[in-house]
Amino acid sequence: MTSPAHTSATPPENGFSYSRPFFEDLVDSAMAHAKKLGATNAGAEASEGCGLSVSVRKGELETVERNRDKSLGVTVYLGQRRGNASTSDFSAAAVKQTVQAAYDIARFTAEDPLAGLPDEADIATTQPDLDLFHPWAIDSARAAELAMACEAAAFATSKRISNSEGAGVSAQQSHFFSAHTHGFRGGYASSRHSISVAPIAGKGRDMQRDAWYSSMRHADELAAPEAVGRYAAQRALSRLKARKIATVECPVLFESPMASGLLGGFVQAVSGGALYRKSSFLLNSLGKPVFAKHIDIAEDPFLRRGKGSSPFDDEGVQTRARKVVDAGTLEGYFLSTYSARKLGMKTTGNAGGSHNLTLTSRRTKRTDDLNAMLQKLGTGLLVIELMGQGVNYVTGDYSRGASGFWVENGEIAYPVEEITIAGNLKDMLMGITAVGADAYNYGAKTTGSILVNRMKVAGS
């Protein structure tokens, strides 16, 4: 095994301490030792991450943090028994100790007839470059400048921006190499950078906060810090003089960042773990309508620079572009190897989660911006913030604290707060009447604003 001293095969300008060849040697030596101990099968993954995070508040530097972490994870199989162990020490002795620990755990773990590596037929054979790695050569002084510019733009928007929870700039990057004894070998580097700010508007009892951020693989694609600051300030200002409303049943329009949460709820309900544990409100839904007929959901793991892009999943299984929902009908679950075996199905390449989901409506027109969606809402509630985790994925019952705006005749009338919206996710997904063209990307999920035909709004 290569010693940690020999890590310079990677050009130093990429910011990593360890090279890809070093990680390959590390993983191979771990698997070789597992085999030597008598393991039936084994897998290992070596990874490293590093970055810079800077925060400012009210024009003053608050924190400068540099992070650097590394890990070697080892999985050992003894027949149908499985053991896991990890270490942050890459020395030869530590690697052997970690493999031994995984081996010992497997020895004393109960057999699981479905445990095991993915079938060789499912392993990724092609690994296209998805353009995910764009290190940001920024120092702490420049990061602080950008954060201060972002916050200053928020303060400059209006004298009513009275305070700030701060602004931040983050530049992060990582790389990994993974392999297992069913023939998988692969890994890649990736990056994620962001600018964010959280201004406070008003004084005394009438104070409101809001926040906004921009996050991208490539720093050149980030929104201008001044634009982030101004927009966050405008959002906070728009919430001043918020009031409670009487309890009512009405249509609810979820602003696009909130709408991605509905998509996330759907993903959780049709993921393997929830399905085989029978803890989902969408059990046995394959081939059945789960959304309104005009809704489609596509998954594309191969989007260049996509935040959910990957040529293979966490088990080395080939990912695939597919239609998850077609005209409202559920065409596929999200399954890992283990959950697929539990359900008597095949893995969908989703160990570790979904890959670049996009929800669209066949009714959406290019002109369906937020103003057009307010017209479609008519009279009802526009939700811009949700609080709490009030979702029961077994029954689909949905109840969350919310704030936003009361809308009358397609126009925002006034901001509202201290309300609760309630319904059932099954009814909500079927009750989607429109999706906006104001598409917003939240991590691995993209959707426009979503209009749900009816929900209970509990107020005063």
VENBELWO-V439014 format. One record per pair of residues at least 24 apart in sequence whose C-alpha atoms are under 10 Angstrom apart, sorted by the first residue. I is the first residue (numbers start at 1). J is the second residue. If there is no record, write none. Layout:
# VENBELWO-V439014
i=(I:I)
j=(J:J)
This chain:
# VENBELWO-V439014
i=(1:1:1:1:1:1:1:1:2:2:2:2:2:3:3:3:4:4:4:4:13:13:14:14:14:14:14:14:15:15:15:15:15:15:15:15:16:16:16:16:16:16:16:16:17:17:17:17:17:18:18:18:18:18:18:19:19:19:19:20:20:20:20:20:20:20:20:21:22:22:23:23:23:23:23:23:23:23:23:24:24:24:24:24:24:24:25:26:26:26:26:26:26:27:27:27:27:27:27:27:27:27:28:28:28:28:28:29:29:29:29:30:30:30:30:30:30:30:30:30:30:30:30:31:31:31:31:31:31:31:31:31:32:32:32:33:33:33:33:33:34:34:34:34:34:34:34:34:34:34:34:35:35:35:35:35:37:37:37:37:38:38:38:38:39:39:39:39:39:39:39:39:39:39:39:40:40:40:40:40:40:40:40:41:41:41:41:41:41:41:41:41:41:41:41:42:42:42:42:42:42:42:42:42:42:42:42:42:42:42:42:42:43:43:43:43:43:43:43:43:43:43:43:43:43:43:43:43:44:44:44:44:44:44:44:44:44:44:44:44:44:44:44:45:45:45:45:45:45:45:45:45:45:45:45:45:45:45:46:46:46:46:46:46:46:46:46:46:46:46:46:46:46:47:47:47:47:47:47:47:47:47:47:47:47:48:48:48:48:48:48:48:48:49:49:49:49:49:49:49:49:50:50:50:50:50:50:51:51:51:51:51:51:51:51:51:51:51:52:52:52:52:52:52:52:52:52:52:52:53:53:53:53:53:53:53:53:53:53:53:53:54:54:54:54:54:54:54:54:54:54:54:54:54:54:54:55:55:55:55:55:55:55:55:55:55:55:55:55:55:56:56:56:56:56:56:56:56:56:56:56:56:56:56:56:57:57:57:57:57:57:57:57:57:57:57:57:57:58:58:58:58:58:58:58:58:58:58:58:59:59:59:59:59:59:59:59:59:59:59:60:60:60:61:61:61:61:61:61:61:61:62:62:62:62:63:63:63:64:64:64:64:64:64:64:65:65:66:66:66:66:67:68:68:68:69:70:70:70:71:72:72:72:72:73:73:73:73:74:74:74:74:74:74:74:74:75:75:75:75:75:75:75:75:76:76:76:76:76:76:76:76:76:76:76:77:77:77:77:77:77:77:77:78:78:78:78:78:78:78:78:79:79:79:79:79:79:79:80:80:80:80:80:80:80:80:80:81:81:81:81:81:81:81:81:81:81:81:81:82:82:82:82:82:82:82:82:82:83:83:83:113:113:114:114:114:114:114:114:115:115:115:115:115:116:116:116:117:117:117:117:117:117:117:117:118:118:118:118:118:118:118:118:118:118:118:118:118:118:119:119:119:119:119:119:120:120:120:120:120:120:121:121:121:121:122:122:122:122:122:122:122:122:122:122:122:122:123:123:123:123:123:123:123:123:123:123:123:123:124:124:124:124:124:124:124:124:124:124:124:124:124:125:125:125:125:125:125:125:125:125:126:126:126:126:126:127:127:127:127:127:127:127:127:127:128:128:128:128:128:129:129:129:129:129:129:130:130:130:130:130:130:130:130:130:130:130:131:131:131:131:131:131:131:131:131:131:131:131:132:132:132:132:132:132:132:132:132:132:132:132:132:132:132:132:132:133:133:133:133:133:133:133:133:133:133:133:134:134:134:134:134:134:134:134:134:134:134:134:134:135:135:135:135:135:135:135:135:135:135:135:135:136:136:136:136:136:136:136:136:136:136:136:137:137:138:138:138:139:140:140:142:143:143:143:143:143:144:144:145:145:146:146:146:146:147:147:147:147:147:147:148:148:148:148:149:149:149:149:149:149:150:150:150:150:150:150:150:150:150:150:150:150:150:151:151:151:151:151:151:151:151:151:151:151:152:152:152:152:152:153:153:153:153:153:153:153:153:153:154:154:154:154:154:154:154:154:154:154:154:154:154:154:154:154:155:155:155:155:155:155:156:156:156:156:157:157:157:157:157:157:157:158:158:158:158:158:159:159:160:160:160:160:160:160:160:160:160:161:161:161:161:161:161:161:161:161:161:161:161:162:162:162:162:162:162:162:163:163:163:163:163:163:163:163:163:164:164:164:164:164:164:164:164:164:165:165:165:165:165:165:165:166:166:166:166:166:166:167:167:167:167:167:167:167:167:167:167:168:168:168:168:168:168:169:169:169:169:169:169:169:169:169:170:170:170:170:171:171:171:171:171:171:172:173:178:178:178:179:179:180:180:182:183:184:184:184:184:185:186:186:186:187:187:187:187:188:188:190:190:190:190:191:191:191:191:191:191:192:192:192:192:192:192:193:193:193:193:193:193:194:194:194:194:194:195:195:195:195:195:195:195:196:196:196:196:197:197:197:197:197:197:197:198:198:198:198:198:199:199:199:199:199:199:199:199:200:200:200:200:200:201:201:201:201:201:201:201:201:202:202:202:202:202:203:205:206:206:206:206:207:207:207:207:207:207:208:208:208:208:208:208:208:208:209:209:209:209:209:209:209:210:210:210:210:210:210:210:210:211:211:212:215:215:215:215:216:216:216:216:217:217:217:217:218:235:238:238:238:238:239:239:239:239:239:239:239:239:240:240:240:241:241:241:241:242:242:242:242:242:242:242:242:242:243:243:243:243:243:243:243:243:243:243:243:244:244:244:244:244:244:244:244:244:244:245:245:245:245:245:245:245:245:245:245:246:246:246:246:246:247:247:247:247:247:247:247:247:248:248:248:248:248:248:248:248:249:249:249:249:249:249:249:249:249:249:250:250:250:250:250:250:250:250:250:250:250:251:251:251:251:251:251:251:251:251:251:251:251:251:251:251:251:251:252:252:252:252:252:252:252:252:252:252:252:252:252:252:252:252:252:252:252:252:253:253:253:253:253:253:253:253:253:253:253:253:253:253:253:253:253:253:253:253:253:253:253:253:254:254:254:254:254:254:254:254:254:254:254:254:254:254:255:255:255:255:255:255:255:255:255:255:255:255:255:255:255:255:256:256:256:256:256:256:256:256:256:256:256:256:256:256:256:256:257:257:257:257:257:257:257:257:257:257:257:257:257:258:258:258:258:258:258:258:258:258:258:259:259:259:259:259:259:259:259:259:259:259:259:259:259:260:260:260:260:260:260:260:260:260:260:260:260:260:260:260:261:261:261:261:262:262:262:262:262:263:263:263:263:263:263:263:263:264:264:264:264:265:265:265:265:265:266:266:266:266:266:266:266:267:267:267:267:267:267:268:268:268:268:268:269:269:269:269:269:269:270:270:270:270:270:271:271:271:271:271:271:271:271:271:271:271:272:272:272:272:272:272:272:272:272:272:272:272:272:272:272:273:273:273:273:273:273:273:273:274:274:274:275:275:275:275:275:275:275:275:276:276:276:276:276:276:277:277:277:277:278:279:279:279:279:279:280:280:280:280:280:281:281:281:281:281:281:281:281:281:282:282:282:282:282:282:282:283:285:285:285:285:285:286:286:286:286:286:286:286:287:287:287:287:287:287:287:288:288:288:288:288:289:289:289:289:289:289:289:289:289:290:290:290:290:290:290:290:290:290:290:290:290:291:291:291:291:291:291:291:291:291:291:291:291:291:292:292:292:292:292:292:292:292:292:292:292:292:293:293:293:293:293:293:293:293:293:293:293:294:294:294:294:294:294:294:294:294:294:294:294:294:294:295:295:295:295:295:295:295:295:295:295:295:295:295:295:295:295:295:296:296:296:296:296:296:296:296:296:296:296:296:296:297:297:297:297:297:297:297:297:297:297:297:297:297:297:297:297:297:298:298:298:298:298:298:298:298:298:298:298:298:299:299:299:299:299:299:299:299:299:299:299:300:300:300:300:300:300:301:301:301:301:301:301:302:302:303:303:306:306:306:306:306:306:307:307:307:307:307:307:307:308:308:308:308:308:308:308:308:308:309:309:309:309:310:310:311:311:312:312:312:312:313:313:313:313:313:313:313:313:314:314:314:314:314:315:315:315:315:316:316:317:317:317:317:317:318:318:318:318:319:319:319:319:319:319:319:320:320:320:320:321:321:321:322:322:323:323:324:324:324:325:325:327:327:328:328:328:353:354:354:355:355:355:356:356:356:356:356:356:357:357:357:357:357:357:357:358:358:358:358:358:358:358:358:359:359:359:359:359:359:359:360:360:360:360:360:360:360:360:360:361:361:361:361:361:361:361:361:361:362:362:363:363:363:363:364:364:364:364:364:365:365:365:366:366:366:367:367:367:368:368:368:368:368:368:368:369:369:369:369:369:369:369:370:370:370:370:370:370:371:371:371:371:371:372:372:372:373:373:373:373:373:373:373:373:373:373:374:374:374:374:374:374:374:374:375:375:375:375:375:375:376:376:376:376:376:377:377:377:377:377:377:377:377:377:377:378:378:378:378:378:378:379:379:379:379:379:379:379:379:380:380:380:380:380:380:380:380:380:380:380:381:381:381:381:381:381:381:381:381:381:381:382:382:382:382:382:382:382:382:383:383:383:383:383:385:386:386:386:387:390:390:391:391:391:391:392:392:393:393:395:395:395:396:396:396:396:396:396:397:397:397:397:397:397:398:398:398:398:398:398:398:399:399:399:399:399:399:400:401:401:402:402:416:417:418:418:418:419:419:419:419:420:420:420:420:421:421:421:421:421:422:422:422:422:422:423:423:423:423:424:427:427:427:427:428:428:428:428:429:431)
j=(25:26:27:28:29:30:91:92:26:29:90:91:92:90:91:92:89:90:91:92:135:137:133:134:135:136:137:173:49:50:51:135:136:137:173:174:48:49:50:51:68:173:174:175:48:49:50:68:70:46:47:48:70:175:176:48:175:176:177:46:47:175:176:177:187:188:189:177:46:177:47:48:72:90:175:176:177:178:187:176:177:178:179:185:186:187:177:72:90:91:92:95:177:72:73:74:95:177:178:179:180:185:178:179:180:181:185:92:95:96:99:72:73:74:75:76:92:95:96:97:98:99:100:74:75:76:95:96:99:179:180:181:96:99:181:95:96:97:99:100:74:75:76:77:78:96:98:99:100:102:103:76:77:99:103:181:76:99:100:103:76:77:78:103:75:76:77:78:79:81:82:99:103:106:107:76:77:78:79:80:81:116:181:75:76:77:78:79:80:82:116:117:180:181:182:74:75:76:77:78:82:83:84:99:102:103:116:117:179:180:181:182:73:74:75:76:77:84:117:178:179:180:181:182:183:184:185:315:72:73:74:75:76:84:85:86:99:177:178:179:180:181:185:71:72:73:74:75:86:176:177:178:179:180:185:186:187:314:70:71:72:73:74:86:87:88:90:175:176:177:178:179:187:71:72:73:88:174:175:176:177:178:187:188:189:72:88:173:174:175:176:177:189:172:173:174:175:176:189:190:191:171:172:173:174:175:191:135:136:138:170:171:172:173:174:191:192:193:136:138:139:140:143:169:170:171:172:173:193:139:140:143:144:168:169:170:171:172:193:194:195:139:140:141:142:143:144:145:146:147:167:168:169:170:171:195:140:143:144:147:148:165:166:167:168:169:170:195:196:197:143:144:145:146:147:148:150:151:164:165:166:167:168:169:197:147:148:151:152:163:164:165:166:167:168:197:198:199:148:151:152:155:162:163:164:165:166:167:199:144:145:147:148:149:150:151:152:164:166:167:144:148:166:141:144:145:147:148:166:167:168:144:166:167:168:140:144:168:140:141:143:144:168:169:170:140:170:140:170:171:172:172:172:173:174:174:174:175:176:176:98:176:177:178:98:99:102:178:98:99:100:101:102:103:178:180:99:101:102:103:105:106:117:180:100:101:102:103:104:105:106:107:116:117:180:102:103:105:106:107:115:116:117:103:104:105:106:107:109:111:116:106:107:111:112:113:115:116:106:109:110:111:112:113:114:115:116:105:106:107:108:109:110:111:112:113:114:115:116:106:107:108:109:110:111:112:115:116:107:108:109:341:342:337:338:339:340:341:342:337:338:339:341:342:182:337:338:180:181:182:315:316:317:337:338:180:181:182:183:184:315:316:317:336:337:338:346:347:349:182:183:317:337:346:347:181:182:183:184:316:317:182:183:317:318:182:184:315:316:317:318:319:337:346:347:348:349:182:183:184:185:312:313:315:316:317:318:319:349:183:184:185:186:311:312:313:315:316:317:318:319:349:183:184:185:186:311:312:316:317:318:186:311:312:318:319:185:186:187:188:310:311:312:318:319:302:304:310:311:312:188:302:304:305:310:311:188:190:301:302:303:304:305:306:309:310:311:188:189:190:191:217:218:302:303:304:305:306:309:173:188:189:190:191:192:216:217:218:303:304:305:306:307:308:309:310:173:174:175:188:189:190:191:192:217:218:305:172:173:189:190:191:192:193:216:217:218:219:220:305:171:172:173:174:189:190:191:192:193:217:218:219:170:171:172:173:191:192:193:217:218:219:220:171:219:170:171:219:171:169:170:169:168:169:170:171:195:168:169:169:225:195:224:225:226:195:196:197:225:226:229:197:225:226:229:224:225:226:227:228:229:195:196:197:198:213:224:225:226:227:228:229:230:232:196:197:198:199:225:226:228:229:230:232:233:199:225:226:229:230:225:226:227:228:229:230:231:232:233:197:198:199:200:201:225:226:227:228:229:230:231:232:233:234:236:199:200:201:229:230:233:226:229:230:233:229:230:231:232:233:234:237:201:230:233:234:237:201:202:200:201:202:203:207:233:236:237:240:199:200:201:202:203:207:208:209:233:234:236:237:199:200:201:202:203:207:208:198:199:200:201:202:203:207:208:209:197:198:199:200:201:209:210:211:233:197:198:199:200:209:210:211:196:197:198:199:200:211:195:196:197:198:199:211:212:213:225:229:194:195:196:197:198:213:193:194:195:196:197:213:214:215:225:194:195:196:215:195:215:216:217:218:219:217:217:314:315:316:315:316:315:316:316:316:312:315:316:317:316:311:312:316:310:311:312:316:310:311:217:218:305:307:216:217:218:219:305:307:216:217:218:219:305:307:217:218:219:220:221:222:218:219:222:223:225:219:222:223:224:225:228:229:225:228:229:232:225:228:229:230:231:232:233:228:229:232:233:236:229:230:232:233:234:235:236:237:232:233:235:236:237:233:234:235:236:237:238:239:240:236:237:239:240:241:240:241:239:240:241:242:236:237:239:240:241:242:235:236:237:238:239:240:241:242:233:235:236:237:238:239:240:234:235:236:237:238:239:384:385:235:236:236:307:441:442:443:305:306:307:443:304:305:306:307:305:384:404:405:414:415:384:403:404:405:414:415:416:417:414:415:416:414:415:416:417:403:404:405:406:414:415:416:417:418:403:405:406:414:415:416:417:418:419:459:460:403:406:415:416:417:418:419:458:459:460:406:415:416:417:418:419:457:458:459:460:419:457:458:459:460:419:420:421:456:457:458:459:460:380:421:455:456:457:458:459:460:380:381:421:422:453:454:455:456:457:458:377:378:379:380:381:452:453:454:455:456:457:376:377:378:379:380:381:382:431:432:433:451:452:453:454:455:456:457:377:378:379:380:381:382:383:406:407:421:428:432:450:451:452:453:454:455:456:457:370:373:374:376:377:380:381:382:383:384:404:405:407:432:433:434:435:436:449:450:451:452:453:454:381:382:383:384:385:386:404:435:436:448:449:450:451:452:370:373:382:383:384:385:404:436:438:439:440:447:448:449:450:451:370:383:384:435:436:437:438:439:440:441:442:446:447:448:449:450:383:384:385:439:440:441:442:445:446:447:448:449:450:383:384:385:386:440:442:447:448:449:450:359:383:384:435:439:440:442:445:446:447:448:449:450:451:357:358:359:439:440:441:442:443:444:445:446:447:448:449:450:386:442:445:447:425:428:429:447:450:297:357:358:359:429:445:446:447:354:357:444:445:391:392:393:396:425:290:291:393:396:425:426:429:324:333:334:353:354:357:333:334:353:354:393:333:334:393:394:396:425:330:332:333:334:335:332:333:334:335:336:339:340:350:351:353:354:333:334:335:336:337:338:339:340:341:342:343:347:348:350:351:334:335:336:338:339:340:342:343:339:393:394:333:334:335:339:340:342:343:394:339:340:341:342:343:344:339:342:343:394:394:392:393:394:395:396:392:393:394:395:396:392:393:394:395:396:397:424:425:426:330:393:394:395:396:425:426:394:329:330:331:332:333:324:325:329:330:331:332:333:325:326:328:329:330:331:332:325:328:329:330:331:325:326:327:328:329:330:331:429:430:325:327:328:329:330:425:426:427:428:429:430:431:325:326:327:328:329:330:426:427:428:429:430:431:432:327:328:329:361:427:428:429:430:431:432:433:434:325:326:327:328:329:361:362:430:431:432:433:326:327:328:329:360:361:362:363:364:430:432:433:434:435:325:326:327:328:329:359:360:361:362:363:364:429:430:432:433:434:435:323:324:325:326:327:328:329:330:358:359:360:361:362:322:323:324:325:326:327:328:329:330:331:357:358:359:360:361:446:447:322:323:324:325:326:355:356:357:358:359:360:446:323:324:325:354:355:356:357:358:359:444:445:354:355:356:357:358:444:349:354:355:356:357:444:355:356:355:356:355:356:441:443:444:445:355:356:441:442:443:444:445:353:354:355:356:357:442:443:444:445:354:355:356:444:355:356:349:355:349:350:351:355:348:349:350:351:352:353:354:355:349:350:351:352:353:349:350:351:352:349:351:347:348:349:350:351:347:348:349:350:347:348:349:350:351:354:355:348:349:350:355:355:356:357:348:357:357:358:357:358:359:359:360:361:362:361:429:430:444:444:445:443:444:445:441:442:443:444:445:446:441:442:443:444:445:446:447:439:440:441:444:445:446:447:448:435:439:445:446:447:448:450:434:435:436:437:439:446:447:448:450:432:433:434:435:436:437:447:448:450:434:435:433:434:435:436:434:435:436:437:448:435:436:437:436:437:438:436:437:438:434:435:436:437:438:448:449:435:436:437:438:439:448:449:435:436:437:438:448:449:410:411:412:436:438:410:436:437:410:434:435:436:437:438:448:449:450:451:407:408:409:410:411:412:436:451:407:408:409:410:411:412:409:410:433:434:451:407:408:409:410:411:433:434:451:452:453:407:408:409:410:411:412:406:407:408:409:410:411:412:413:405:406:407:408:409:410:412:453:454:455:457:405:406:407:408:412:415:416:421:451:455:457:406:407:412:415:416:449:450:451:415:416:417:421:449:417:419:420:421:420:421:422:422:423:424:425:424:425:424:425:424:425:426:423:424:425:426:427:428:422:423:424:425:426:427:422:423:424:425:426:428:455:423:424:425:456:457:458:457:457:458:457:458:459:459:458:459:460:457:458:459:460:456:457:458:459:455:456:457:458:459:454:455:456:457:458:454:455:456:457:455:452:453:454:455:452:453:454:455:453:455)
